[in-house]
């Protein structure tokens, strides 16, 4: 510490600096917490909605495939997926068994007539179930799209909240540092004024003593 620091202050600046360091440390903890919370919130939100968004995307691709649209699944793959659905397989199984029992009862089992009837039945089931299958895919795709939009909106709100909180934290940090500097400056000014006042009185006394007949002026 220099002579003038020891004589005219420095203590106020030092105390202000220490206070500012402590303030900055706590504000940094708050900023780190904001960042951690924002990252965790994003991760939780994306993880929670990911299955629905994924299902919606797959449904949209399959739906486009059933319509033969470019960008969707291969049309044959989409048809194969439809044929693998529980509803279609059940309807085909039940209807085929009924027709086979009827053919056996009438003596037409294995005949061309039975084969034609089975073919017509299968086409009818396919036509009936295919439209319903497309509607279900369309509904799931729409739900996935809505979930994606809601996720985007929620992420935007989360980002805005984070920006607001982190901005407030940095603003408080800057204000705290400025206040600390001004407090140190004010403390130094007050101390300097007191010292200069004391020196002024001391100087006045010395001058008075110098001019006094029995004082320093008689030397």
C-alpha positions in Angstrom: 0.0 0.0 0.0 1.4 3.4 -0.9 1.9 6.3 1.5 -1.1 8.2 0.1 -3.3 5.1 0.3 -2.4 4.6 4.0 -2.9 8.2 4.7 -5.9 9.2 2.6 -7.8 6.0 2.5 -7.8 2.8 0.5 -9.6 1.0 3.3 -13.0 2.0 1.8 -11.9 0.8 -1.7 -10.6 -2.4 -0.2 -13.8 -3.1 1.7 -15.9 -2.2 -1.3 -13.8 -4.6 -3.4 -14.2 -7.4 -1.0 -18.0 -6.8 -0.8 -18.1 -6.8 -4.6 -16.2 -10.1 -4.9 -18.6 -11.7 -2.5 -21.5 -10.3 -4.4 -20.1 -11.5 -7.7 -19.6 -15.0 -6.3 -23.2 -15.3 -5.2 -24.5 -13.8 -8.5 -22.4 -16.3 -10.4 -24.0 -19.1 -8.5 -27.4 -17.7 -9.5 -26.4 -17.4 -13.1 -25.1 -21.0 -13.1 -28.3 -22.2 -11.6 -30.4 -20.4 -14.2 -28.3 -22.0 -16.9 -28.6 -25.5 -15.4 -32.3 -25.1 -14.9 -32.9 -23.9 -18.5 -30.8 -26.9 -19.9 -32.7 -29.4 -17.7 -36.0 -27.9 -18.6 -35.2 -28.2 -22.3 -34.0 -31.8 -21.9 -37.1 -32.8 -19.9 -39.5 -31.2 -22.3 -37.9 -32.7 -25.4 -37.7 -36.1 -23.7 -41.3 -36.0 -22.7 -42.7 -35.1 -26.1 -40.2 -37.1 -28.2 -42.3 -40.3 -28.5 -45.4 -38.4 -29.6 -43.4 -36.3 -32.2 -41.7 -39.5 -33.5 -45.0 -41.4 -33.8 -46.6 -38.4 -35.6 -43.7 -38.3 -38.0 -43.9 -42.0 -38.8 -47.6 -41.8 -39.2 -47.3 -38.9 -41.6 -44.8 -40.9 -43.7 -47.0 -44.0 -43.7 -50.1 -41.9 -44.6 -48.3 -40.3 -47.5 -47.2 -43.8 -48.6 -50.8 -45.0 -48.6 -51.7 -42.1 -50.9 -48.6 -42.8 -53.1 -47.2 -39.3 -52.4 -43.5 -38.6 -52.9 -41.6 -38.2 -49.7 -43.6 -40.8 -47.9 -43.0 -44.5 -47.5 -42.9 -46.8 -50.5 -46.5 -47.5 -51.4 -46.1 -51.3 -51.2 -44.5 -51.0 -47.8 -47.4 -48.9 -46.7 -49.8 -51.5 -48.0 -47.9 -54.3 -46.2 -48.1 -52.4 -43.0 -51.8 -52.0 -43.4 -52.2 -55.8 -44.0 -50.2 -56.4 -40.8 -52.6 -54.4 -38.7 -54.7 -56.3 -36.1 -58.0 -55.1 -37.5 -57.4 -56.2 -41.0 -56.0 -59.5 -40.0 -58.9 -60.2 -37.7 -61.5 -59.3 -40.3 -59.8 -61.4 -42.9 -59.4 -64.4 -40.6 -63.0 -64.4 -39.4 -64.5 -63.9 -42.9 -62.3 -66.4 -44.6 -63.2 -69.1 -41.9 -66.9 -68.3 -42.4 -66.7 -68.7 -46.1 -64.6 -71.9 -45.8 -67.2 -73.4 -43.5 -70.0 -72.4 -45.9 -68.1 -74.0 -48.8 -67.6 -77.2 -46.8 -71.3 -77.3 -46.0 -72.4 -76.8 -49.6 -69.8 -79.1 -51.1 -67.9 -76.2 -52.7 -64.8 -76.4 -50.6 -61.7 -75.9 -52.7 -63.7 -75.0 -55.8 -63.2 -72.1 -58.1 -66.5 -70.6 -56.8 -65.1 -70.6 -53.3 -61.8 -69.1 -54.4 -63.6 -66.3 -56.2 -65.8 -65.6 -53.2 -62.8 -65.5 -50.9 -61.1 -63.0 -53.3 -64.2 -60.8 -53.5 -64.4 -60.9 -49.7 -60.7 -60.0 -49.3 -61.1 -57.0 -51.6 -64.1 -55.8 -49.8 -62.4 -56.0 -46.4 -59.4 -54.2 -47.8 -61.5 -51.4 -49.2 -63.4 -51.0 -46.0 -60.5 -51.2 -43.6 -58.1 -49.2 -45.8 -60.0 -45.9 -45.4 -60.2 -46.3 -41.7 -56.5 -47.1 -41.5 -55.7 -43.9 -43.4 -58.0 -41.9 -41.1 -56.1 -43.3 -38.1 -52.8 -42.4 -39.6 -54.0 -38.9 -40.5 -55.2 -38.4 -36.9 -51.9 -39.6 -35.4 -49.9 -37.4 -37.8 -52.0 -34.4 -36.9 -51.5 -35.1 -33.2 -47.7 -35.4 -33.7 -47.8 -32.0 -35.6 -49.7 -30.3 -32.8 -47.3 -31.8 -30.2 -44.3 -30.5 -32.2 -45.9 -27.0 -32.4 -46.6 -27.0 -28.6 -43.0 -28.2 -27.9 -41.6 -25.4 -30.0 -43.9 -22.8 -28.2 -42.9 -24.2 -24.8 -39.2 -24.1 -25.8 -39.6 -20.5 -26.9 -41.3 -19.5 -23.6 -38.5 -21.3 -21.7 -35.9 -19.4 -23.7 -37.6 -16.1 -23.1 -37.9 -16.8 -19.4 -34.2 -17.8 -19.3 -33.2 -14.6 -21.1 -35.2 -12.5 -18.7 -33.8 -14.2 -15.6 -30.2 -14.2 -16.8 -30.5 -10.6 -18.0 -31.8 -9.6 -14.6 -29.0 -11.4 -12.9 -26.3 -9.7 -15.1 -28.1 -6.4 -14.6 -28.0 -6.9 -10.8 -24.4 -7.9 -11.0 -23.5 -4.8 -12.9 -25.5 -2.5 -10.6 -23.9 -4.2 -7.5 -20.4 -3.6 -8.9 -21.2 0.0 -9.7 -22.7 0.5 -6.2 -19.7 -1.1 -4.6 -17.3 1.2 -6.5 -19.3 4.3 -5.6 -19.5 3.2 -1.9 -15.7 2.8 -1.8 -15.3 6.1 -3.5 -17.7 7.8 -1.0 -15.9 6.2 1.9 -12.6 7.4 0.6 -13.9 10.9 0.1 -15.4 11.1 3.6 -12.1 9.9 5.1 -10.0 12.3 3.0 -12.3 15.2 4.0 -11.9 14.3 7.6 -8.1 14.0 7.3 -7.8 17.3 5.4 -10.0 19.0 8.0 -7.8 17.7 10.8 -4.7 18.8 8.9 -6.2 22.2 8.4 -6.8 22.6 12.1 -3.3 21.4 12.8 -1.9 23.9 10.3 -3.9 26.7 11.9 -2.6 25.8 15.3 1.0 25.7 14.0 0.7 29.1 12.4 -0.8 30.5 15.6 2.0 29.0 17.6 4.6 30.4 15.2 3.4 33.9 15.6 3.0 33.7 19.4 5.7 35.6 21.3 6.4 32.5 23.4 5.9 30.1 20.7 7.7 28.9 17.6 8.0 32.5 16.4 10.4 33.3 19.2 12.9 30.9 18.0 
